[in-house]
Amino acid sequence: MLTTVQIDPDLLENARRSRTGEEAVNEAIREYVQRQKQLDALRYFGTFDFDPEYDYKKERKRR
């Protein structure tokens, strides 16, 4: 998809040290999406009950 955006030239120059502008933008978008997924996962910490009897190794063998 072709999209025109205004990018700070200094930021783009720092990001382009070893890649093209397109690669730098794609990598930045990938990193942004990954970070959003991490933040979404953090919302669930503390919302599940912890079972001290749970043995993940035993469950792995059941499969």
N, CA, C and O atoms as a DFTB+ gen file, in Angstrom:
252 C
 N C O
     1  1       0.845      -1.159       0.000
     2  2       0.000       0.000       0.000
     3  2       0.901       1.235       0.000
     4  3       1.846       1.320       0.785
     5  1       0.616       2.155      -0.849
     6  2       1.401       3.372      -0.965
     7  2       0.737       4.465      -0.148
     8  3      -0.436       4.782      -0.344
     9  1       1.509       5.040       0.778
    10  2       1.000       6.104       1.630
    11  2       2.066       7.176       1.751
    12  3       3.248       6.868       1.908
    13  1       1.657       8.425       1.679
    14  2       2.581       9.532       1.832
    15  2       2.505      10.035       3.263
    16  3       1.420      10.324       3.769
    17  1       3.655      10.138       3.914
    18  2       3.698      10.634       5.292
    19  2       4.835      11.632       5.427
    20  3       5.809      11.590       4.675
    21  1       4.701      12.524       6.389
    22  2       5.758      13.474       6.713
    23  2       6.586      12.872       7.846
    24  3       6.057      12.589       8.921
    25  1       7.873      12.677       7.610
    26  2       8.763      12.079       8.602
    27  2       9.875      13.075       8.909
    28  3      10.441      13.690       8.005
    29  1      10.180      13.224      10.192
    30  2      11.268      14.096      10.613
    31  2      12.550      13.629       9.923
    32  3      12.970      12.491      10.131
    33  1      13.177      14.468       9.117
    34  2      14.367      14.049       8.360
    35  2      15.516      13.579       9.254
    36  3      16.249      12.662       8.883
    37  1      15.682      14.198      10.432
    38  2      16.760      13.775      11.328
    39  2      16.509      12.364      11.863
    40  3      17.428      11.548      11.944
    41  1      15.254      12.088      12.227
    42  2      14.917      10.747      12.704
    43  2      15.131       9.718      11.605
    44  3      15.689       8.648      11.847
    45  1      14.693      10.041      10.414
    46  2      14.840       9.101       9.304
    47  2      16.308       8.857       8.997
    48  3      16.696       7.726       8.704
    49  1      17.126       9.895       9.059
    50  2      18.553       9.725       8.784
    51  2      19.201       8.815       9.827
    52  3      20.030       7.974       9.481
    53  1      18.836       8.973      11.084
    54  2      19.373       8.092      12.126
    55  2      18.924       6.658      11.912
    56  3      19.702       5.732      12.140
    57  1      17.694       6.453      11.481
    58  2      17.166       5.107      11.270
    59  2      17.738       4.460      10.012
    60  3      17.791       3.233       9.922
    61  1      18.157       5.248       9.061
    62  2      18.602       4.720       7.767
    63  2      20.083       4.364       7.722
    64  3      20.595       4.058       6.645
    65  1      20.762       4.390       8.806
    66  2      22.215       4.158       8.784
    67  2      22.595       2.881       8.028
    68  3      23.608       2.869       7.329
    69  1      21.818       1.820       8.150
    70  2      22.204       0.573       7.483
    71  2      21.077      -0.005       6.641
    72  3      21.130      -1.177       6.266
    73  1      20.059       0.792       6.337
    74  2      18.945       0.262       5.541
    75  2      18.257       1.396       4.782
    76  3      18.565       2.571       4.982
    77  1      17.339       1.030       3.926
    78  2      16.605       2.032       3.158
    79  2      15.520       2.664       4.030
    80  3      15.194       2.149       5.100
    81  1      14.974       3.768       3.570
    82  2      13.897       4.430       4.299
    83  2      12.689       3.530       4.457
    84  3      12.057       3.512       5.513
    85  1      12.365       2.778       3.408
    86  2      11.220       1.866       3.462
    87  2      11.425       0.789       4.519
    88  3      10.513       0.483       5.288
    89  1      12.645       0.208       4.554
    90  2      12.934      -0.817       5.562
    91  2      12.863      -0.237       6.974
    92  3      12.364      -0.885       7.894
    93  1      13.362       0.981       7.137
    94  2      13.336       1.623       8.452
    95  2      11.902       1.839       8.921
    96  3      11.586       1.591      10.084
    97  1      11.043       2.296       8.032
    98  2       9.641       2.533       8.389
    99  2       8.942       1.208       8.689
   100  3       8.197       1.115       9.664
   101  1       9.170       0.193       7.875
   102  2       8.549      -1.112       8.118
   103  2       8.999      -1.697       9.456
   104  3       8.186      -2.253      10.194
   105  1      10.282      -1.576       9.767
   106  2      10.781      -2.083      11.043
   107  2      10.152      -1.323      12.210
   108  3       9.792      -1.920      13.225
   109  1      10.023      -0.018      12.064
   110  2       9.407       0.795      13.123
   111  2       7.956       0.381      13.355
   112  3       7.504       0.318      14.498
   113  1       7.234       0.103      12.292
   114  2       5.840      -0.326      12.420
   115  2       5.776      -1.694      13.089
   116  3       4.931      -1.919      13.954
   117  1       6.672      -2.621      12.692
   118  2       6.717      -3.940      13.335
   119  2       6.980      -3.806      14.837
   120  3       6.319      -4.448      15.653
   121  1       7.952      -2.966      15.187
   122  2       8.279      -2.760      16.599
   123  2       7.104      -2.143      17.352
   124  3       6.840      -2.506      18.498
   125  1       6.404      -1.218      16.717
   126  2       5.244      -0.587      17.353
   127  2       4.148      -1.616      17.620
   128  3       3.577      -1.654      18.711
   129  1       3.859      -2.442      16.627
   130  2       2.822      -3.470      16.782
   131  2       3.210      -4.452      17.881
   132  3       2.373      -4.824      18.703
   133  1       4.477      -4.876      17.901
   134  2       4.945      -5.791      18.944
   135  2       4.799      -5.164      20.321
   136  3       4.370      -5.830      21.264
   137  1       5.148      -3.907      20.444
   138  2       5.039      -3.208      21.733
   139  2       3.582      -3.122      22.182
   140  3       3.291      -3.278      23.368
   141  1       2.673      -2.877      21.256
   142  2       1.253      -2.812      21.603
   143  2       0.755      -4.173      22.097
   144  3      -0.049      -4.238      23.027
   145  1       1.225      -5.251      21.483
   146  2       0.856      -6.597      21.930
   147  2       1.376      -6.855      23.339
   148  3       0.685      -7.462      24.158
   149  1       2.593      -6.394      23.622
   150  2       3.154      -6.557      24.962
   151  2       2.335      -5.792      25.992
   152  3       2.055      -6.303      27.076
   153  1       1.952      -4.568      25.650
   154  2       1.148      -3.767      26.571
   155  2      -0.222      -4.396      26.798
   156  3      -0.748      -4.353      27.910
   157  1      -0.798      -4.977      25.755
   158  2      -2.084      -5.671      25.902
   159  2      -1.945      -6.856      26.850
   160  3      -2.825      -7.099      27.675
   161  1      -0.842      -7.594      26.735
   162  2      -0.623      -8.753      27.599
   163  2      -0.449      -8.314      29.048
   164  3      -0.889      -9.014      29.960
   165  1       0.178      -7.177      29.273
   166  2       0.383      -6.681      30.635
   167  2      -0.931      -6.414      31.364
   168  3      -0.999      -6.510      32.589
   169  1      -1.957      -6.082      30.615
   170  2      -3.264      -5.816      31.243
   171  2      -3.789      -7.035      31.979
   172  3      -4.566      -6.890      32.923
   173  1      -3.387      -8.234      31.573
   174  2      -3.907      -9.456      32.163
   175  2      -3.128      -9.921      33.391
   176  3      -3.586     -10.820      34.096
   177  1      -1.962      -9.331      33.665
   178  2      -1.203      -9.729      34.846
   179  2      -2.015      -9.429      36.096
   180  3      -2.554      -8.335      36.257
   181  1      -2.091     -10.409      36.966
   182  2      -2.829     -10.239      38.206
   183  2      -4.308     -10.507      38.091
   184  3      -5.034     -10.373      39.077
   185  1      -4.777     -10.880      36.917
   186  2      -6.212     -11.129      36.744
   187  2      -6.544     -12.619      36.766
   188  3      -7.719     -12.986      36.786
   189  1      -5.531     -13.478      36.763
   190  2      -5.757     -14.916      36.797
   191  2      -5.377     -15.457      38.172
   192  3      -4.424     -14.987      38.793
   193  1      -6.122     -16.433      38.630
   194  2      -5.799     -17.064      39.906
   195  2      -4.593     -17.976      39.730
   196  3      -4.507     -18.724      38.757
   197  1      -3.678     -17.910      40.664
   198  2      -2.485     -18.739      40.650
   199  2      -2.768     -20.038      41.399
   200  3      -3.288     -20.012      42.515
   201  1      -2.428     -21.166      40.794
   202  2      -2.631     -22.468      41.416
   203  2      -1.259     -23.059      41.762
   204  3      -0.554     -23.518      40.863
   205  1      -0.868     -23.060      43.030
   206  2       0.454     -23.574      43.395
   207  2       0.604     -25.073      43.142
   208  3       1.727     -25.575      43.106
   209  1      -0.506     -25.800      42.964
   210  2      -0.462     -27.245      42.712
   211  2      -0.219     -27.574      41.229
   212  3       0.072     -28.723      40.896
   213  1      -0.335     -26.588      40.348
   214  2      -0.224     -26.827      38.909
   215  2       1.202     -27.252      38.550
   216  3       2.173     -26.613      38.959
   217  1       1.314     -28.334      37.782
   218  2       2.614     -28.847      37.345
   219  2       2.644     -28.831      35.814
   220  3       2.093     -29.718      35.161
   221  1       3.289     -27.817      35.260
   222  2       3.301     -27.681      33.808
   223  2       4.039     -28.832      33.125
   224  3       3.702     -29.190      31.996
   225  1       5.026     -29.411      33.781
   226  2       5.751     -30.537      33.181
   227  2       4.842     -31.759      33.062
   228  3       4.891     -32.482      32.067
   229  1       4.025     -31.981      34.066
   230  2       3.090     -33.096      34.033
   231  2       2.062     -32.898      32.923
   232  3       1.717     -33.842      32.212
   233  1       1.575     -31.667      32.778
   234  2       0.604     -31.359      31.722
   235  2       1.218     -31.536      30.337
   236  3       0.536     -31.954      29.401
   237  1       2.486     -31.223      30.208
   238  2       3.168     -31.345      28.915
   239  2       3.214     -32.807      28.490
   240  3       3.097     -33.104      27.301
   241  1       3.382     -33.721      29.434
   242  2       3.468     -35.153      29.132
   243  2       2.129     -35.735      28.718
   244  3       2.081     -36.749      28.023
   245  1       1.027     -35.096      29.144
   246  2      -0.314     -35.600      28.810
   247  2      -0.625     -35.497      27.331
   248  3      -1.473     -36.238      26.834
   249  1       0.015     -34.630      26.636
   250  2      -0.307     -34.391      25.207
   251  2       0.218     -35.442      24.330
   252  3       0.031     -35.383      23.115
